[in-house]
Amino acid sequence: MDTTARPGPDLDELNQAVAGRWRVWRSVDEHGRHAAWCATNIDPNSDRAPTLHARTVMELTRQMEDPPRRIRTALSDLQAPR
């Protein structure tokens, strides 16, 4: 299933505003309609949440301004001690 909504004014503007930090996209429901607003953190070294979800674009924007901290470290950081 393609979960990337087709570009629209809000989506395009938001992606331009957060370029280099987040990739914003829309999830779709089982009927193919837009559902949640989502943002993927594109900085692999960030200590912030890797993905955010919201019901509205305004709620997602607020989350991106002050995202919660990442809960776990990346799998690559979990190496066995030597």
Distance bins in CASP14 RR format, pairs under 12 A and 6 or more apart:
PFRMAT RR
TARGET T0000
AUTHOR 0000-0000-0000
RMODE 2
METHOD distances of the structure
MODEL  1
1 27 0 0 0 0 1 0 0 0 0 0 0
1 28 1 0 0 1 0 0 0 0 0 0 0
1 29 0 0 0 0 0 1 0 0 0 0 0
1 30 0 0 0 0 1 0 0 0 0 0 0
1 31 0 0 0 0 0 1 0 0 0 0 0
1 32 0 0 0 0 1 0 0 0 0 0 0
1 35 0 0 0 0 0 1 0 0 0 0 0
2 25 0 0 0 0 0 1 0 0 0 0 0
2 26 0 0 0 0 0 1 0 0 0 0 0
2 27 0 0 0 0 0 1 0 0 0 0 0
2 28 1 0 0 1 0 0 0 0 0 0 0
2 32 0 0 0 0 1 0 0 0 0 0 0
3 25 1 0 0 1 0 0 0 0 0 0 0
3 26 1 0 0 1 0 0 0 0 0 0 0
3 27 1 0 1 0 0 0 0 0 0 0 0
3 28 1 0 1 0 0 0 0 0 0 0 0
3 29 0 0 0 0 0 1 0 0 0 0 0
3 30 0 0 0 0 0 1 0 0 0 0 0
3 32 0 0 0 0 1 0 0 0 0 0 0
3 33 0 0 0 0 0 1 0 0 0 0 0
3 34 0 0 0 0 0 1 0 0 0 0 0
3 35 0 0 0 0 1 0 0 0 0 0 0
3 36 0 0 0 0 1 0 0 0 0 0 0
3 38 0 0 0 0 1 0 0 0 0 0 0
3 40 0 0 0 0 0 1 0 0 0 0 0
4 11 0 0 0 0 1 0 0 0 0 0 0
4 15 0 0 0 0 0 1 0 0 0 0 0
4 23 0 0 0 0 1 0 0 0 0 0 0
4 24 0 0 0 0 0 1 0 0 0 0 0
4 25 1 0 1 0 0 0 0 0 0 0 0
4 26 1 0 0 1 0 0 0 0 0 0 0
4 27 0 0 0 0 1 0 0 0 0 0 0
4 28 0 0 0 0 1 0 0 0 0 0 0
4 32 0 0 0 0 0 1 0 0 0 0 0
4 34 0 0 0 0 0 1 0 0 0 0 0
4 38 0 0 0 0 1 0 0 0 0 0 0
4 40 0 0 0 0 0 1 0 0 0 0 0
5 11 1 0 0 1 0 0 0 0 0 0 0
5 12 0 0 0 0 0 1 0 0 0 0 0
5 14 0 0 0 0 0 1 0 0 0 0 0
5 15 0 0 0 0 0 1 0 0 0 0 0
5 24 0 0 0 0 1 0 0 0 0 0 0
5 25 1 0 0 1 0 0 0 0 0 0 0
5 26 1 1 0 0 0 0 0 0 0 0 0
5 27 1 0 0 1 0 0 0 0 0 0 0
5 28 1 0 0 1 0 0 0 0 0 0 0
5 29 0 0 0 0 0 1 0 0 0 0 0
5 32 0 0 0 0 1 0 0 0 0 0 0
5 33 0 0 0 0 1 0 0 0 0 0 0
5 34 1 0 1 0 0 0 0 0 0 0 0
5 35 0 0 0 0 1 0 0 0 0 0 0
5 36 0 0 0 0 0 1 0 0 0 0 0
5 37 0 0 0 0 1 0 0 0 0 0 0
5 38 0 0 0 0 1 0 0 0 0 0 0
5 57 0 0 0 0 0 1 0 0 0 0 0
6 12 0 0 0 0 0 1 0 0 0 0 0
6 25 0 0 0 0 0 1 0 0 0 0 0
6 26 0 0 0 0 1 0 0 0 0 0 0
6 28 0 0 0 0 0 1 0 0 0 0 0
6 32 0 0 0 0 0 1 0 0 0 0 0
6 34 0 0 0 0 1 0 0 0 0 0 0
7 13 0 0 0 0 0 1 0 0 0 0 0
7 14 0 0 0 0 0 1 0 0 0 0 0
7 15 0 0 0 0 1 0 0 0 0 0 0
7 16 0 0 0 0 0 1 0 0 0 0 0
7 24 0 0 0 0 0 1 0 0 0 0 0
7 25 0 0 0 0 0 1 0 0 0 0 0
7 26 0 0 0 0 1 0 0 0 0 0 0
8 14 0 0 0 0 1 0 0 0 0 0 0
8 15 0 0 0 0 1 0 0 0 0 0 0
8 16 0 0 0 0 0 1 0 0 0 0 0
8 24 0 0 0 0 0 1 0 0 0 0 0
8 25 0 0 0 0 0 1 0 0 0 0 0
8 26 0 0 0 0 1 0 0 0 0 0 0
8 34 0 0 0 0 0 1 0 0 0 0 0
8 57 0 0 0 0 0 1 0 0 0 0 0
9 15 0 0 0 0 0 1 0 0 0 0 0
9 16 0 0 0 0 0 1 0 0 0 0 0
9 57 0 0 0 0 0 1 0 0 0 0 0
10 16 0 0 0 0 0 1 0 0 0 0 0
10 17 0 0 0 0 0 1 0 0 0 0 0
10 24 0 0 0 0 1 0 0 0 0 0 0
10 25 0 0 0 0 0 1 0 0 0 0 0
10 26 0 0 0 0 1 0 0 0 0 0 0
10 34 0 0 0 0 0 1 0 0 0 0 0
10 37 0 0 0 0 1 0 0 0 0 0 0
10 56 0 0 0 0 0 1 0 0 0 0 0
10 57 1 0 1 0 0 0 0 0 0 0 0
10 58 0 0 0 0 0 1 0 0 0 0 0
10 60 0 0 0 0 0 1 0 0 0 0 0
10 61 0 0 0 0 0 1 0 0 0 0 0
11 17 0 0 0 0 0 1 0 0 0 0 0
11 18 0 0 0 0 0 1 0 0 0 0 0
11 22 0 0 0 0 0 1 0 0 0 0 0
11 23 0 0 0 0 0 1 0 0 0 0 0
11 24 1 0 0 1 0 0 0 0 0 0 0
11 25 1 0 0 1 0 0 0 0 0 0 0
11 26 1 0 0 1 0 0 0 0 0 0 0
11 34 0 0 0 0 1 0 0 0 0 0 0
11 37 0 0 0 0 1 0 0 0 0 0 0
11 38 0 0 0 0 0 1 0 0 0 0 0
11 39 0 0 0 0 0 1 0 0 0 0 0
11 57 0 0 0 0 1 0 0 0 0 0 0
11 60 0 0 0 0 0 1 0 0 0 0 0
12 18 0 0 0 0 0 1 0 0 0 0 0
12 19 0 0 0 0 0 1 0 0 0 0 0
12 24 0 0 0 0 1 0 0 0 0 0 0
12 25 0 0 0 0 0 1 0 0 0 0 0
12 26 0 0 0 0 0 1 0 0 0 0 0
12 57 0 0 0 0 0 1 0 0 0 0 0
13 19 0 0 0 0 0 1 0 0 0 0 0
13 24 0 0 0 0 1 0 0 0 0 0 0
13 57 0 0 0 0 1 0 0 0 0 0 0
13 61 0 0 0 0 0 1 0 0 0 0 0
14 21 0 0 0 0 0 1 0 0 0 0 0
14 22 0 0 0 0 1 0 0 0 0 0 0
14 23 0 0 0 0 0 1 0 0 0 0 0
14 24 1 0 1 0 0 0 0 0 0 0 0
14 25 0 0 0 0 1 0 0 0 0 0 0
14 26 0 0 0 0 0 1 0 0 0 0 0
14 37 0 0 0 0 1 0 0 0 0 0 0
14 38 0 0 0 0 0 1 0 0 0 0 0
14 39 0 0 0 0 1 0 0 0 0 0 0
14 52 0 0 0 0 0 1 0 0 0 0 0
14 54 0 0 0 0 0 1 0 0 0 0 0
14 56 0 0 0 0 0 1 0 0 0 0 0
14 57 1 0 0 1 0 0 0 0 0 0 0
14 58 0 0 0 0 0 1 0 0 0 0 0
14 60 1 0 0 1 0 0 0 0 0 0 0
14 61 1 0 0 1 0 0 0 0 0 0 0
14 63 0 0 0 0 0 1 0 0 0 0 0
14 64 0 0 0 0 1 0 0 0 0 0 0
15 21 0 0 0 0 0 1 0 0 0 0 0
15 22 1 0 0 1 0 0 0 0 0 0 0
15 23 1 0 0 1 0 0 0 0 0 0 0
15 24 1 0 1 0 0 0 0 0 0 0 0
15 25 0 0 0 0 1 0 0 0 0 0 0
15 26 0 0 0 0 0 1 0 0 0 0 0
15 37 0 0 0 0 0 1 0 0 0 0 0
15 38 0 0 0 0 0 1 0 0 0 0 0
15 39 0 0 0 0 1 0 0 0 0 0 0
15 40 0 0 0 0 0 1 0 0 0 0 0
15 42 0 0 0 0 0 1 0 0 0 0 0
15 57 0 0 0 0 0 1 0 0 0 0 0
15 60 0 0 0 0 0 1 0 0 0 0 0
15 61 0 0 0 0 0 1 0 0 0 0 0
15 64 0 0 0 0 0 1 0 0 0 0 0
16 22 0 0 0 0 0 1 0 0 0 0 0
16 23 0 0 0 0 0 1 0 0 0 0 0
16 24 0 0 0 0 1 0 0 0 0 0 0
17 24 0 0 0 0 1 0 0 0 0 0 0
17 39 0 0 0 0 0 1 0 0 0 0 0
17 57 0 0 0 0 0 1 0 0 0 0 0
17 60 0 0 0 0 0 1 0 0 0 0 0
17 61 0 0 0 0 1 0 0 0 0 0 0
17 64 0 0 0 0 1 0 0 0 0 0 0
17 65 0 0 0 0 0 1 0 0 0 0 0
18 24 1 0 0 1 0 0 0 0 0 0 0
18 25 0 0 0 0 0 1 0 0 0 0 0
18 39 1 0 0 1 0 0 0 0 0 0 0
18 40 0 0 0 0 0 1 0 0 0 0 0
18 41 0 0 0 0 0 1 0 0 0 0 0
18 42 0 0 0 0 1 0 0 0 0 0 0
18 43 0 0 0 0 0 1 0 0 0 0 0
18 52 0 0 0 0 0 1 0 0 0 0 0
18 57 0 0 0 0 0 1 0 0 0 0 0
18 60 0 0 0 0 1 0 0 0 0 0 0
18 61 0 0 0 0 1 0 0 0 0 0 0
18 63 0 0 0 0 0 1 0 0 0 0 0
18 64 1 0 1 0 0 0 0 0 0 0 0
18 65 0 0 0 0 1 0 0 0 0 0 0
18 67 0 0 0 0 0 1 0 0 0 0 0
19 39 0 0 0 0 0 1 0 0 0 0 0
19 42 0 0 0 0 1 0 0 0 0 0 0
19 64 0 0 0 0 0 1 0 0 0 0 0
20 39 0 0 0 0 0 1 0 0 0 0 0
20 40 0 0 0 0 0 1 0 0 0 0 0
20 41 0 0 0 0 1 0 0 0 0 0 0
20 42 1 0 0 1 0 0 0 0 0 0 0
20 43 1 0 0 1 0 0 0 0 0 0 0
20 46 0 0 0 0 0 1 0 0 0 0 0
20 64 0 0 0 0 0 1 0 0 0 0 0
21 39 0 0 0 0 1 0 0 0 0 0 0
21 40 0 0 0 0 0 1 0 0 0 0 0
21 41 1 0 0 1 0 0 0 0 0 0 0
21 42 1 0 0 1 0 0 0 0 0 0 0
21 43 1 0 0 1 0 0 0 0 0 0 0
21 46 0 0 0 0 1 0 0 0 0 0 0
21 48 0 0 0 0 1 0 0 0 0 0 0
21 52 0 0 0 0 0 1 0 0 0 0 0
21 64 1 0 0 1 0 0 0 0 0 0 0
21 65 0 0 0 0 0 1 0 0 0 0 0
21 67 0 0 0 0 1 0 0 0 0 0 0
22 37 0 0 0 0 0 1 0 0 0 0 0
22 38 0 0 0 0 1 0 0 0 0 0 0
22 39 1 0 1 0 0 0 0 0 0 0 0
22 40 1 0 0 1 0 0 0 0 0 0 0
22 41 1 0 0 1 0 0 0 0 0 0 0
22 42 1 0 0 1 0 0 0 0 0 0 0
22 43 0 0 0 0 1 0 0 0 0 0 0
22 46 0 0 0 0 1 0 0 0 0 0 0
22 48 0 0 0 0 1 0 0 0 0 0 0
22 49 0 0 0 0 0 1 0 0 0 0 0
22 50 0 0 0 0 0 1 0 0 0 0 0
22 51 0 0 0 0 1 0 0 0 0 0 0
22 52 1 0 0 1 0 0 0 0 0 0 0
22 60 0 0 0 0 1 0 0 0 0 0 0
22 61 0 0 0 0 0 1 0 0 0 0 0
22 63 0 0 0 0 1 0 0 0 0 0 0
22 64 1 0 1 0 0 0 0 0 0 0 0
22 65 0 0 0 0 0 1 0 0 0 0 0
22 67 0 0 0 0 1 0 0 0 0 0 0
23 38 0 0 0 0 1 0 0 0 0 0 0
23 39 1 0 0 1 0 0 0 0 0 0 0
23 40 1 0 1 0 0 0 0 0 0 0 0
23 41 0 0 0 0 1 0 0 0 0 0 0
23 42 1 0 1 0 0 0 0 0 0 0 0
23 43 0 0 0 0 0 1 0 0 0 0 0
23 50 0 0 0 0 0 1 0 0 0 0 0
23 51 0 0 0 0 1 0 0 0 0 0 0
23 52 0 0 0 0 0 1 0 0 0 0 0
23 64 0 0 0 0 0 1 0 0 0 0 0
24 36 0 0 0 0 0 1 0 0 0 0 0
24 37 1 0 0 1 0 0 0 0 0 0 0
24 38 1 0 0 1 0 0 0 0 0 0 0
24 39 1 0 1 0 0 0 0 0 0 0 0
24 40 0 0 0 0 1 0 0 0 0 0 0
24 41 0 0 0 0 0 1 0 0 0 0 0
24 42 0 0 0 0 0 1 0 0 0 0 0
24 51 0 0 0 0 0 1 0 0 0 0 0
24 52 0 0 0 0 1 0 0 0 0 0 0
24 53 0 0 0 0 0 1 0 0 0 0 0
24 54 0 0 0 0 0 1 0 0 0 0 0
24 57 0 0 0 0 1 0 0 0 0 0 0
24 60 1 0 0 1 0 0 0 0 0 0 0
24 61 0 0 0 0 1 0 0 0 0 0 0
24 63 0 0 0 0 0 1 0 0 0 0 0
24 64 0 0 0 0 1 0 0 0 0 0 0
25 34 0 0 0 0 0 1 0 0 0 0 0
25 35 0 0 0 0 0 1 0 0 0 0 0
25 36 0 0 0 0 1 0 0 0 0 0 0
25 37 0 0 0 0 1 0 0 0 0 0 0
25 38 1 0 1 0 0 0 0 0 0 0 0
25 39 1 0 0 1 0 0 0 0 0 0 0
25 40 1 0 0 1 0 0 0 0 0 0 0
25 42 0 0 0 0 0 1 0 0 0 0 0
25 51 0 0 0 0 0 1 0 0 0 0 0
25 52 0 0 0 0 0 1 0 0 0 0 0
25 53 0 0 0 0 0 1 0 0 0 0 0
25 54 0 0 0 0 0 1 0 0 0 0 0
25 57 0 0 0 0 0 1 0 0 0 0 0
25 60 0 0 0 0 0 1 0 0 0 0 0
26 32 0 0 0 0 0 1 0 0 0 0 0
26 33 0 0 0 0 1 0 0 0 0 0 0
26 34 1 0 1 0 0 0 0 0 0 0 0
26 35 1 0 0 1 0 0 0 0 0 0 0
26 36 1 0 0 1 0 0 0 0 0 0 0
26 37 1 0 0 1 0 0 0 0 0 0 0
26 38 1 0 0 1 0 0 0 0 0 0 0
26 39 0 0 0 0 0 1 0 0 0 0 0
26 53 0 0 0 0 0 1 0 0 0 0 0
26 54 0 0 0 0 0 1 0 0 0 0 0
26 55 0 0 0 0 0 1 0 0 0 0 0
26 56 0 0 0 0 0 1 0 0 0 0 0
26 57 0 0 0 0 1 0 0 0 0 0 0
26 60 0 0 0 0 0 1 0 0 0 0 0
27 33 0 0 0 0 0 1 0 0 0 0 0
27 34 1 0 0 1 0 0 0 0 0 0 0
27 35 1 0 1 0 0 0 0 0 0 0 0
27 36 1 0 1 0 0 0 0 0 0 0 0
27 37 0 0 0 0 1 0 0 0 0 0 0
27 38 1 0 1 0 0 0 0 0 0 0 0
27 39 0 0 0 0 0 1 0 0 0 0 0
27 40 0 0 0 0 0 1 0 0 0 0 0
27 51 0 0 0 0 0 1 0 0 0 0 0
27 52 0 0 0 0 0 1 0 0 0 0 0
27 53 1 0 0 1 0 0 0 0 0 0 0
27 54 0 0 0 0 0 1 0 0 0 0 0
27 55 0 0 0 0 0 1 0 0 0 0 0
27 60 0 0 0 0 0 1 0 0 0 0 0
28 34 1 0 0 1 0 0 0 0 0 0 0
28 35 1 0 1 0 0 0 0 0 0 0 0
28 36 0 0 0 0 1 0 0 0 0 0 0
28 37 0 0 0 0 0 1 0 0 0 0 0
28 38 0 0 0 0 0 1 0 0 0 0 0
29 35 1 0 1 0 0 0 0 0 0 0 0
29 36 0 0 0 0 1 0 0 0 0 0 0
34 55 0 0 0 0 0 1 0 0 0 0 0
34 56 0 0 0 0 0 1 0 0 0 0 0
34 57 0 0 0 0 0 1 0 0 0 0 0
35 53 0 0 0 0 1 0 0 0 0 0 0
35 54 0 0 0 0 0 1 0 0 0 0 0
35 55 0 0 0 0 1 0 0 0 0 0 0
35 56 0 0 0 0 0 1 0 0 0 0 0
36 51 0 0 0 0 0 1 0 0 0 0 0
36 52 0 0 0 0 1 0 0 0 0 0 0
36 53 1 0 1 0 0 0 0 0 0 0 0
36 54 1 0 0 1 0 0 0 0 0 0 0
36 55 1 0 0 1 0 0 0 0 0 0 0
36 56 0 0 0 0 1 0 0 0 0 0 0
36 57 0 0 0 0 0 1 0 0 0 0 0
36 59 0 0 0 0 1 0 0 0 0 0 0
36 60 0 0 0 0 1 0 0 0 0 0 0
36 63 0 0 0 0 0 1 0 0 0 0 0
37 51 0 0 0 0 0 1 0 0 0 0 0
37 52 0 0 0 0 1 0 0 0 0 0 0
37 53 1 0 0 1 0 0 0 0 0 0 0
37 54 1 0 1 0 0 0 0 0 0 0 0
37 55 1 0 0 1 0 0 0 0 0 0 0
37 56 1 0 0 1 0 0 0 0 0 0 0
37 57 1 0 1 0 0 0 0 0 0 0 0
37 58 0 0 0 0 1 0 0 0 0 0 0
37 59 1 0 0 1 0 0 0 0 0 0 0
37 60 1 0 1 0 0 0 0 0 0 0 0
37 61 0 0 0 0 1 0 0 0 0 0 0
37 62 0 0 0 0 0 1 0 0 0 0 0
37 63 0 0 0 0 1 0 0 0 0 0 0
37 64 0 0 0 0 0 1 0 0 0 0 0
38 49 0 0 0 0 0 1 0 0 0 0 0
38 50 0 0 0 0 0 1 0 0 0 0 0
38 51 1 0 0 1 0 0 0 0 0 0 0
38 52 1 0 0 1 0 0 0 0 0 0 0
38 53 1 0 1 0 0 0 0 0 0 0 0
38 54 1 0 0 1 0 0 0 0 0 0 0
38 55 0 0 0 0 0 1 0 0 0 0 0
38 57 0 0 0 0 0 1 0 0 0 0 0
38 59 0 0 0 0 0 1 0 0 0 0 0
38 60 1 0 0 1 0 0 0 0 0 0 0
38 63 0 0 0 0 0 1 0 0 0 0 0
38 64 0 0 0 0 0 1 0 0 0 0 0
39 48 0 0 0 0 0 1 0 0 0 0 0
39 49 0 0 0 0 1 0 0 0 0 0 0
39 50 0 0 0 0 1 0 0 0 0 0 0
39 51 1 0 0 1 0 0 0 0 0 0 0
39 52 1 0 1 0 0 0 0 0 0 0 0
39 53 0 0 0 0 1 0 0 0 0 0 0
39 54 0 0 0 0 1 0 0 0 0 0 0
39 57 0 0 0 0 0 1 0 0 0 0 0
39 59 0 0 0 0 0 1 0 0 0 0 0
39 60 1 0 1 0 0 0 0 0 0 0 0
39 61 0 0 0 0 1 0 0 0 0 0 0
39 62 0 0 0 0 0 1 0 0 0 0 0
39 63 1 0 0 1 0 0 0 0 0 0 0
39 64 1 0 1 0 0 0 0 0 0 0 0
39 65 0 0 0 0 0 1 0 0 0 0 0
39 67 0 0 0 0 1 0 0 0 0 0 0
40 46 0 0 0 0 0 1 0 0 0 0 0
40 48 0 0 0 0 0 1 0 0 0 0 0
40 49 0 0 0 0 1 0 0 0 0 0 0
40 50 1 0 0 1 0 0 0 0 0 0 0
40 51 1 0 1 0 0 0 0 0 0 0 0
40 52 0 0 0 0 1 0 0 0 0 0 0
40 53 0 0 0 0 0 1 0 0 0 0 0
40 60 0 0 0 0 0 1 0 0 0 0 0
40 64 0 0 0 0 0 1 0 0 0 0 0
40 67 0 0 0 0 0 1 0 0 0 0 0
41 47 0 0 0 0 1 0 0 0 0 0 0
41 48 1 0 1 0 0 0 0 0 0 0 0
41 49 1 0 0 1 0 0 0 0 0 0 0
41 50 1 0 1 0 0 0 0 0 0 0 0
41 51 1 0 0 1 0 0 0 0 0 0 0
41 52 1 0 0 1 0 0 0 0 0 0 0
41 63 0 0 0 0 0 1 0 0 0 0 0
41 64 0 0 0 0 1 0 0 0 0 0 0
41 67 1 0 0 1 0 0 0 0 0 0 0
41 68 0 0 0 0 0 1 0 0 0 0 0
41 69 0 0 0 0 0 1 0 0 0 0 0
41 70 0 0 0 0 1 0 0 0 0 0 0
41 74 0 0 0 0 0 1 0 0 0 0 0
42 48 0 0 0 0 0 1 0 0 0 0 0
42 50 0 0 0 0 1 0 0 0 0 0 0
42 51 0 0 0 0 0 1 0 0 0 0 0
42 64 0 0 0 0 0 1 0 0 0 0 0
43 49 0 0 0 0 0 1 0 0 0 0 0
43 50 0 0 0 0 1 0 0 0 0 0 0
43 67 0 0 0 0 0 1 0 0 0 0 0
43 70 0 0 0 0 0 1 0 0 0 0 0
43 74 0 0 0 0 0 1 0 0 0 0 0
44 50 0 0 0 0 1 0 0 0 0 0 0
44 70 0 0 0 0 0 1 0 0 0 0 0
44 73 0 0 0 0 0 1 0 0 0 0 0
44 74 1 0 0 1 0 0 0 0 0 0 0
44 75 0 0 0 0 0 1 0 0 0 0 0
44 76 0 0 0 0 1 0 0 0 0 0 0
44 77 0 0 0 0 0 1 0 0 0 0 0
45 70 0 0 0 0 0 1 0 0 0 0 0
45 73 0 0 0 0 0 1 0 0 0 0 0
45 74 0 0 0 0 1 0 0 0 0 0 0
45 76 0 0 0 0 0 1 0 0 0 0 0
45 77 0 0 0 0 0 1 0 0 0 0 0
46 52 0 0 0 0 0 1 0 0 0 0 0
46 64 0 0 0 0 0 1 0 0 0 0 0
46 67 0 0 0 0 1 0 0 0 0 0 0
46 68 0 0 0 0 0 1 0 0 0 0 0
46 69 0 0 0 0 1 0 0 0 0 0 0
46 70 1 0 0 1 0 0 0 0 0 0 0
46 73 0 0 0 0 0 1 0 0 0 0 0
46 74 0 0 0 0 1 0 0 0 0 0 0
47 67 0 0 0 0 1 0 0 0 0 0 0
47 68 0 0 0 0 0 1 0 0 0 0 0
47 69 1 0 1 0 0 0 0 0 0 0 0
47 70 1 0 1 0 0 0 0 0 0 0 0
47 71 0 0 0 0 0 1 0 0 0 0 0
47 72 0 0 0 0 0 1 0 0 0 0 0
47 73 0 0 0 0 1 0 0 0 0 0 0
47 74 0 0 0 0 0 1 0 0 0 0 0
47 77 0 0 0 0 0 1 0 0 0 0 0
48 63 0 0 0 0 0 1 0 0 0 0 0
48 64 0 0 0 0 1 0 0 0 0 0 0
48 65 0 0 0 0 0 1 0 0 0 0 0
48 66 0 0 0 0 1 0 0 0 0 0 0
48 67 1 0 1 0 0 0 0 0 0 0 0
48 68 1 0 0 1 0 0 0 0 0 0 0
48 69 1 0 0 1 0 0 0 0 0 0 0
48 70 1 0 1 0 0 0 0 0 0 0 0
48 71 0 0 0 0 0 1 0 0 0 0 0
49 63 0 0 0 0 1 0 0 0 0 0 0
49 64 0 0 0 0 1 0 0 0 0 0 0
49 66 0 0 0 0 0 1 0 0 0 0 0
49 67 1 0 1 0 0 0 0 0 0 0 0
49 68 1 0 1 0 0 0 0 0 0 0 0
49 69 1 0 0 1 0 0 0 0 0 0 0
49 70 1 0 1 0 0 0 0 0 0 0 0
49 71 1 0 0 1 0 0 0 0 0 0 0
49 72 0 0 0 0 0 1 0 0 0 0 0
50 67 0 0 0 0 1 0 0 0 0 0 0
50 68 0 0 0 0 0 1 0 0 0 0 0
50 69 0 0 0 0 0 1 0 0 0 0 0
50 70 1 0 0 1 0 0 0 0 0 0 0
50 71 0 0 0 0 1 0 0 0 0 0 0
50 72 0 0 0 0 1 0 0 0 0 0 0
50 73 0 0 0 0 0 1 0 0 0 0 0
50 74 0 0 0 0 1 0 0 0 0 0 0
50 75 0 0 0 0 0 1 0 0 0 0 0
51 60 0 0 0 0 0 1 0 0 0 0 0
51 63 0 0 0 0 0 1 0 0 0 0 0
51 64 0 0 0 0 0 1 0 0 0 0 0
51 67 0 0 0 0 1 0 0 0 0 0 0
51 68 0 0 0 0 0 1 0 0 0 0 0
51 70 0 0 0 0 0 1 0 0 0 0 0
51 71 0 0 0 0 0 1 0 0 0 0 0
52 59 0 0 0 0 1 0 0 0 0 0 0
52 60 1 0 0 1 0 0 0 0 0 0 0
52 61 0 0 0 0 0 1 0 0 0 0 0
52 62 0 0 0 0 1 0 0 0 0 0 0
52 63 1 0 1 0 0 0 0 0 0 0 0
52 64 1 0 0 1 0 0 0 0 0 0 0
52 65 0 0 0 0 0 1 0 0 0 0 0
52 66 0 0 0 0 0 1 0 0 0 0 0
52 67 1 0 0 1 0 0 0 0 0 0 0
52 68 0 0 0 0 1 0 0 0 0 0 0
52 70 0 0 0 0 0 1 0 0 0 0 0
53 59 0 0 0 0 1 0 0 0 0 0 0
53 60 1 0 0 1 0 0 0 0 0 0 0
53 63 0 0 0 0 1 0 0 0 0 0 0
53 64 0 0 0 0 0 1 0 0 0 0 0
53 67 0 0 0 0 0 1 0 0 0 0 0
53 68 0 0 0 0 0 1 0 0 0 0 0
54 60 1 1 0 0 0 0 0 0 0 0 0
54 61 0 0 0 0 1 0 0 0 0 0 0
54 62 0 0 0 0 1 0 0 0 0 0 0
54 63 1 0 1 0 0 0 0 0 0 0 0
54 64 0 0 0 0 1 0 0 0 0 0 0
54 67 0 0 0 0 0 1 0 0 0 0 0
55 62 0 0 0 0 0 1 0 0 0 0 0
55 63 0 0 0 0 0 1 0 0 0 0 0
56 62 0 0 0 0 1 0 0 0 0 0 0
56 63 0 0 0 0 0 1 0 0 0 0 0
57 63 0 0 0 0 0 1 0 0 0 0 0
57 64 0 0 0 0 0 1 0 0 0 0 0
58 64 0 0 0 0 0 1 0 0 0 0 0
58 65 0 0 0 0 0 1 0 0 0 0 0
59 65 0 0 0 0 0 1 0 0 0 0 0
60 67 0 0 0 0 0 1 0 0 0 0 0
61 67 0 0 0 0 0 1 0 0 0 0 0
62 68 0 0 0 0 0 1 0 0 0 0 0
70 77 0 0 0 0 0 1 0 0 0 0 0
72 78 0 0 0 0 1 0 0 0 0 0 0
73 79 0 0 0 0 0 1 0 0 0 0 0
END
